[in-house]
Amino acid sequence: MYSFKSRVRYSEVDSFGRLSTFAAINYLQDCSTFQSEDIGLGIKKLKERRRAWWLSSWYIEFDGPLLLGENIKINTWAYGFSGFYGYRNFTIDDETGKHVVKADSTWFFFDLDKHRPVKPEKEDIEAYINKNETKLSMNTPDRKIEKQGKVYKLSDIVITRHFLDTNEHVNNAYYAAIAKESVEEVHAPTVKMDKCIKSIQIHYKKAAVLGSRVVRIVYEKDDGYIVELAGTEFDTVYADIKIIYTEDIR
């Protein structure tokens, strides 16, 4: 297991003083990035070899809020590799050691020159493997997100430079932030902003880049909301996101 400690900062909380979904996801991906850097398999090293680990999907559970000023510990470990896929768990723990955030994720190894997934070499994965670390117990749903329910078509957004990461793609956490704001926009101005997210599931389909116009479609269901972030071109989908709240936000 790889870990680092932090404290919930003012810049990371929402208007209720809680660690935001956006900040929580950034903590998770920062943790795996730090591990890769510390074992000599970081971003610069992989770029020199024209390789990258890219995120395919998240499933994240939240068991209550983390508040401004709380001391937290972020943990991650890889629990398996198959073909060009890698599988990784994360937790964010409070001061008592409780897993307030738990996450399961799927990644794929990518050839930047051939523009396709490739199987990692032994040297790419052996430093991550610890036989004593196993998959976290979670209620992980089926991979496919069924887009059904009452449909709301919202205004498009255009990707500007502040959305981008080192791959010149939209940062993974922004998809969740856009989806959450889209759901809240559907029920504005009566939306109950104080309700917490219980779980969020994200399937990444295609990377949005600088200048991409993102079409936002929200599907309202009895058990939550599904947000499709699509492109203007036929059959282009950037990501599908399912959000379940602890209580009805309407």
PLY file of the C-alpha trace (Angstrom):
ply
format ascii 1.0
element vertex 250
property float x
property float y
property float z
element edge 249
property int vertex1
property int vertex2
end_header
0.00 0.00 0.00
1.15 3.51 -0.79
-0.06 6.39 1.40
0.33 10.08 2.03
-1.19 12.38 4.64
-2.91 15.71 4.16
-5.41 18.07 5.73
-8.66 19.27 4.17
-7.87 22.75 2.90
-10.20 25.72 2.49
-9.57 25.63 -1.27
-10.86 22.02 -1.35
-14.24 22.43 0.35
-17.70 23.28 -0.95
-20.02 25.98 0.39
-20.88 23.72 3.36
-17.24 23.25 4.40
-17.05 19.65 3.11
-14.33 18.15 0.94
-15.74 18.50 -2.57
-16.20 15.57 -4.93
-13.74 17.23 -7.31
-11.08 17.55 -4.58
-11.64 13.98 -3.35
-11.07 12.54 -6.82
-7.98 14.70 -7.25
-6.62 13.28 -3.98
-7.13 9.75 -5.31
-5.37 10.31 -8.60
-2.63 12.32 -6.87
-1.96 9.32 -4.63
-1.43 6.91 -7.53
0.66 9.52 -9.34
2.88 9.99 -6.27
3.37 6.23 -6.02
4.43 6.00 -9.66
6.84 8.92 -9.24
8.37 7.43 -6.09
9.05 4.02 -7.66
10.61 5.53 -10.79
7.66 4.97 -13.13
6.31 8.50 -13.20
4.90 10.64 -15.98
8.26 11.83 -17.35
9.73 8.32 -17.38
6.74 6.86 -19.23
6.63 9.72 -21.73
10.26 9.04 -22.61
9.16 5.51 -23.53
6.00 6.86 -25.24
3.73 5.07 -22.80
1.01 6.12 -20.34
-1.47 4.67 -17.86
-4.91 6.08 -18.68
-8.03 5.80 -16.58
-10.93 3.75 -17.94
-13.43 3.85 -15.06
-14.11 4.81 -11.45
-16.55 3.58 -8.85
-16.37 5.68 -5.69
-18.36 5.34 -2.44
-18.67 8.11 0.16
-19.49 7.29 3.78
-20.11 10.77 5.14
-18.35 14.11 4.64
-14.78 15.12 5.42
-14.76 18.62 6.87
-12.50 21.64 6.65
-9.33 21.15 8.69
-9.65 17.39 9.16
-6.47 15.36 8.99
-6.77 12.66 6.35
-4.74 9.80 4.93
-4.98 8.78 1.28
-4.11 5.18 0.36
-3.82 3.20 -2.85
-2.73 -0.22 -4.04
-2.84 -2.20 -7.26
-4.61 -5.53 -6.84
-4.36 -7.03 -10.32
-3.23 -6.83 -13.94
-4.77 -8.55 -16.97
-3.76 -7.93 -20.58
-3.37 -4.18 -20.98
-5.57 -3.45 -17.92
-4.55 -2.61 -14.37
-6.87 -2.57 -11.35
-6.40 -0.29 -8.36
-8.19 0.53 -5.09
-8.09 3.73 -3.07
-9.30 4.97 0.30
-9.38 8.29 2.09
-9.33 7.74 5.85
-10.25 10.12 8.65
-8.27 10.52 11.88
-9.86 7.38 13.37
-8.80 5.25 10.40
-12.32 4.94 9.00
-12.54 4.61 5.21
-14.71 7.65 4.48
-14.02 7.33 0.74
-13.50 4.00 -1.03
-12.77 3.63 -4.73
-12.24 0.96 -7.34
-10.65 1.86 -10.67
-9.65 0.33 -13.98
-6.70 1.63 -16.01
-5.18 0.70 -19.36
-1.62 0.93 -20.64
-1.35 3.04 -23.79
1.15 3.39 -26.64
1.34 7.12 -27.40
2.82 6.58 -30.88
0.54 3.80 -32.10
-2.49 5.34 -30.34
-3.72 2.05 -28.95
-3.65 0.04 -25.71
-0.69 -2.33 -25.28
0.24 -4.95 -22.71
2.67 -3.57 -20.11
6.10 -5.17 -19.76
7.16 -6.88 -16.53
9.17 -3.79 -15.55
5.99 -1.69 -15.82
4.04 -3.61 -13.19
6.31 -5.63 -10.88
7.01 -2.68 -8.55
3.25 -2.29 -7.96
2.58 -5.92 -7.09
2.22 -6.99 -3.47
0.66 -10.43 -3.01
-0.61 -9.44 0.44
-2.87 -6.73 -1.02
-6.30 -7.78 -2.24
-9.32 -6.12 -3.77
-11.31 -3.88 -1.44
-14.81 -5.09 -0.55
-17.24 -2.77 -2.36
-20.67 -2.96 -3.98
-19.20 -2.36 -7.42
-22.00 -2.19 -10.03
-22.00 -3.56 -13.57
-19.66 -1.67 -15.88
-22.39 -0.58 -18.29
-24.37 2.50 -17.29
-27.90 2.28 -18.69
-29.02 5.70 -19.93
-32.71 5.73 -19.07
-35.13 8.05 -17.30
-36.53 11.54 -17.70
-34.24 13.47 -20.05
-32.92 17.02 -19.61
-30.82 18.63 -22.34
-28.61 21.38 -20.90
-26.48 24.03 -22.56
-23.16 22.95 -24.05
-19.83 23.87 -22.50
-16.56 24.50 -24.33
-13.32 23.09 -22.94
-10.78 25.78 -22.09
-7.17 25.35 -21.01
-7.81 25.25 -17.25
-9.62 21.89 -17.69
-6.50 20.19 -19.12
-3.90 17.88 -17.57
-0.37 16.97 -18.70
-1.79 14.77 -21.48
-3.63 17.81 -22.92
-6.87 16.01 -22.02
-9.60 17.10 -19.63
-8.52 16.19 -16.08
-10.41 13.07 -14.94
-11.89 14.86 -11.92
-13.52 17.56 -14.04
-15.93 15.06 -15.61
-17.34 14.38 -12.13
-17.51 18.09 -11.33
-19.33 18.89 -14.57
-21.76 16.00 -14.00
-22.55 17.07 -10.43
-23.17 20.67 -11.46
-25.35 19.47 -14.35
-27.58 17.47 -11.98
-27.89 20.44 -9.65
-28.68 22.72 -12.60
-31.66 20.52 -13.51
-33.34 21.31 -10.19
-32.15 24.91 -9.73
-33.08 27.06 -7.90
-34.78 24.65 -5.46
-32.03 22.00 -5.41
-31.00 20.90 -1.91
-27.28 21.56 -2.16
-26.57 20.21 1.34
-27.29 16.59 0.36
-24.19 14.40 0.10
-23.22 12.08 -2.73
-23.42 8.40 -1.77
-21.63 7.04 -4.83
-20.37 8.07 -8.24
-19.56 5.83 -11.18
-17.65 7.12 -14.21
-16.90 5.41 -17.51
-14.51 7.34 -19.74
-15.11 6.83 -23.46
-13.05 9.45 -25.31
-10.79 12.23 -24.10
-12.15 15.75 -24.48
-9.46 18.26 -25.45
-8.97 22.00 -25.79
-11.86 23.47 -27.78
-14.13 20.42 -27.50
-17.80 21.33 -27.24
-19.41 19.11 -24.61
-23.11 18.30 -24.86
-24.68 17.69 -21.42
-27.63 15.30 -21.12
-29.07 14.37 -17.71
-31.25 11.29 -17.14
-33.28 11.38 -13.93
-34.10 7.98 -12.41
-35.65 6.82 -9.14
-32.28 5.64 -7.84
-30.14 8.57 -9.01
-28.96 10.52 -12.02
-27.00 9.65 -15.13
-25.09 12.32 -17.00
-23.89 11.80 -20.55
-21.10 14.14 -21.62
-21.08 13.86 -25.39
-19.51 15.51 -28.39
-21.26 17.36 -31.19
-20.13 14.76 -33.73
-22.37 11.74 -34.29
-21.94 8.96 -31.73
-19.16 10.72 -29.79
-19.36 10.25 -26.02
-16.66 11.53 -23.68
-17.97 10.00 -20.46
-21.02 8.49 -18.76
-21.46 9.30 -15.06
-23.96 7.93 -12.55
-24.50 9.83 -9.29
-26.50 8.57 -6.32
-27.24 10.91 -3.41
-27.86 9.97 0.21
-31.25 11.73 0.01
-33.52 13.20 -2.65
-32.09 16.57 -3.74
-35.31 17.85 -5.35
0 1
1 2
2 3
3 4
4 5
5 6
6 7
7 8
8 9
9 10
10 11
11 12
12 13
13 14
14 15
15 16
16 17
17 18
18 19
19 20
20 21
21 22
22 23
23 24
24 25
25 26
26 27
27 28
28 29
29 30
30 31
31 32
32 33
33 34
34 35
35 36
36 37
37 38
38 39
39 40
40 41
41 42
42 43
43 44
44 45
45 46
46 47
47 48
48 49
49 50
50 51
51 52
52 53
53 54
54 55
55 56
56 57
57 58
58 59
59 60
60 61
61 62
62 63
63 64
64 65
65 66
66 67
67 68
68 69
69 70
70 71
71 72
72 73
73 74
74 75
75 76
76 77
77 78
78 79
79 80
80 81
81 82
82 83
83 84
84 85
85 86
86 87
87 88
88 89
89 90
90 91
91 92
92 93
93 94
94 95
95 96
96 97
97 98
98 99
99 100
100 101
101 102
102 103
103 104
104 105
105 106
106 107
107 108
108 109
109 110
110 111
111 112
112 113
113 114
114 115
115 116
116 117
117 118
118 119
119 120
120 121
121 122
122 123
123 124
124 125
125 126
126 127
127 128
128 129
129 130
130 131
131 132
132 133
133 134
134 135
135 136
136 137
137 138
138 139
139 140
140 141
141 142
142 143
143 144
144 145
145 146
146 147
147 148
148 149
149 150
150 151
151 152
152 153
153 154
154 155
155 156
156 157
157 158
158 159
159 160
160 161
161 162
162 163
163 164
164 165
165 166
166 167
167 168
168 169
169 170
170 171
171 172
172 173
173 174
174 175
175 176
176 177
177 178
178 179
179 180
180 181
181 182
182 183
183 184
184 185
185 186
186 187
187 188
188 189
189 190
190 191
191 192
192 193
193 194
194 195
195 196
196 197
197 198
198 199
199 200
200 201
201 202
202 203
203 204
204 205
205 206
206 207
207 208
208 209
209 210
210 211
211 212
212 213
213 214
214 215
215 216
216 217
217 218
218 219
219 220
220 221
221 222
222 223
223 224
224 225
225 226
226 227
227 228
228 229
229 230
230 231
231 232
232 233
233 234
234 235
235 236
236 237
237 238
238 239
239 240
240 241
241 242
242 243
243 244
244 245
245 246
246 247
247 248
248 249
